[in-house]
Amino acid sequence: MLNKLLFHHFPNVKSWLTRLQYEMISTLDKDRNAIFMNFGYTSHHKGHDPLPLSVEDEIHRYPLQLYHHVAKSIDWSGRDALEVSSGRGGGANFIMRHFKPKSYTGVDFSTRAIEFCRSHYKLDGLKFHHGNAEALTFPDNSFDVVMNVEASLYYPNITKFFEHVRRVLRQDGYFLYTDLRYEEKVEIWHAQLKAMGLKLIKEEDITDNVLKAVELDRERRIQLVDKYVPVVLRKAFYHFAGIKTDSPQDTPHLDNRKYWYFVLQKA
Ligand SMILES: C[S@@+](CC[C@H](N)C(=O)[O-])C[C@H]1O[C@@H](n2cnc3c(N)ncnc32)[C@H](O)[C@@H]1O
């Protein structure tokens, strides 16, 4: 309820609290286990084969599959990519290894997350910069791909972010985008996205896939919170992670929000 009130009426306060929250996650995660911070994705329950993963990636299967689902419809070879709000870099590192773009630049407004990424990932072409989604400092026409995963809900002015995406994309470049919104805000969000003037290639409501992923990933999420978060903050963090802990059967929730995925092109 408080969360919704802040999102709707005080977006700048919400953005400031978000930054504190993500700085805190980087401080709490001393063992460097929380390299993804999204709800995840699965399509196993709809008859699709699971993505083959290395032993090291398996623990991050569901959040990693969200990146894979968003990234899989384009050819990445020779591309320069930008990820806005790359968090703790798990997705950037996976895309670099799996899809092999020429370069991949992650940007986030959490200073600690960027410090973590710079010290943790060492791949040629993978870079991390501190920056704000609404004030990107890259020159016009500098990337072939812009990725954005579960972050734009926190931006106080989404239109400014979309303007920057359009500006930094090269001609024919792709905007690969996924996020969630309260049900009553979905229509206006779609209208804002379409007003960007990019060509819509694909859009999909993936709420069921995300909820199923939270359910399948429940135990790992509970263990992460229990290991790193002080007892007094745990309830808030369980909620933040999409789980309730009143009984083992509690169904996952997205707080009445809908999760969508889009592929757009600057054509
Ligand atoms: C839910 S996390 C997702 C991180 C990453 N995309 C992932 O899936 O693991 C949201 C991220 O958005 C970042 N963020 C929120 N507002 C931002 C802004 N205005 N500019 C840049 N990053 C922002 C936060 O610091 C956080 O890392």
The ligand as an SDF file (V2000), in Angstrom:
LIG
                    3D

 27 29  0  0  0  0  0  0  0  0999 V2000
   15.0750   -4.6720   -9.7200 C   0  0  0  0  0  0  0  0  0  0  0  0
   16.7250   -4.1220   -9.9950 S   0  0  0  0  0  0  0  0  0  0  0  0
   17.0830   -4.9060  -11.5430 C   0  0  0  0  0  0  0  0  0  0  0  0
   18.5630   -4.9790  -11.8210 C   0  0  0  0  0  0  0  0  0  0  0  0
   18.9200   -5.8390  -13.0470 C   0  0  0  0  0  0  0  0  0  0  0  0
   18.3050   -5.3200  -14.2460 N   0  0  0  0  0  0  0  0  0  0  0  0
   18.5200   -7.2830  -12.8180 C   0  0  0  0  0  0  0  0  0  0  0  0
   17.5350   -7.7330  -13.4270 O   0  0  0  0  0  0  0  0  0  0  0  0
   19.1950   -7.9510  -12.0240 O   0  0  0  0  0  0  0  0  0  0  0  0
   16.4870   -2.4130  -10.4530 C   0  0  0  0  0  0  0  0  0  0  0  0
   17.7850   -1.6520  -10.7300 C   0  0  0  0  0  0  0  0  0  0  0  0
   17.4390   -0.3540  -11.2330 O   0  0  0  0  0  0  0  0  0  0  0  0
   18.3960    0.5720  -10.7490 C   0  0  0  0  0  0  0  0  0  0  0  0
   17.8010    1.9210  -10.9080 N   0  0  0  0  0  0  0  0  0  0  0  0
   16.6410    2.3880  -10.3790 C   0  0  0  0  0  0  0  0  0  0  0  0
   16.4280    3.6750  -10.7500 N   0  0  0  0  0  0  0  0  0  0  0  0
   17.4670    4.0140  -11.5640 C   0  0  0  0  0  0  0  0  0  0  0  0
   17.8070    5.1940  -12.2930 C   0  0  0  0  0  0  0  0  0  0  0  0
   17.0250    6.2900  -12.2350 N   0  0  0  0  0  0  0  0  0  0  0  0
   18.9290    5.2080  -13.0500 N   0  0  0  0  0  0  0  0  0  0  0  0
   19.7290    4.0890  -13.1090 C   0  0  0  0  0  0  0  0  0  0  0  0
   19.4640    2.9450  -12.4370 N   0  0  0  0  0  0  0  0  0  0  0  0
   18.3470    2.9060  -11.6720 C   0  0  0  0  0  0  0  0  0  0  0  0
   18.6180    0.1170   -9.3120 C   0  0  0  0  0  0  0  0  0  0  0  0
   19.8160    0.6350   -8.7580 O   0  0  0  0  0  0  0  0  0  0  0  0
   18.6520   -1.4000   -9.5140 C   0  0  0  0  0  0  0  0  0  0  0  0
   19.9740   -1.8440   -9.7740 O   0  0  0  0  0  0  0  0  0  0  0  0
  1  2  1  0
  2  3  1  0
  2 10  1  0
  3  4  1  0
  4  5  1  0
  5  6  1  0
  5  7  1  0
  7  8  2  0
  7  9  1  0
 10 11  1  0
 11 12  1  0
 11 26  1  0
 12 13  1  0
 13 14  1  0
 13 24  1  0
 14 15  1  0
 14 23  1  0
 15 16  2  0
 16 17  1  0
 17 18  1  0
 17 23  2  0
 18 19  1  0
 18 20  2  0
 20 21  1  0
 21 22  2  0
 22 23  1  0
 24 25  1  0
 24 26  1  0
 26 27  1  0
M  CHG  2   2   1   9  -1
M  END
$$$$
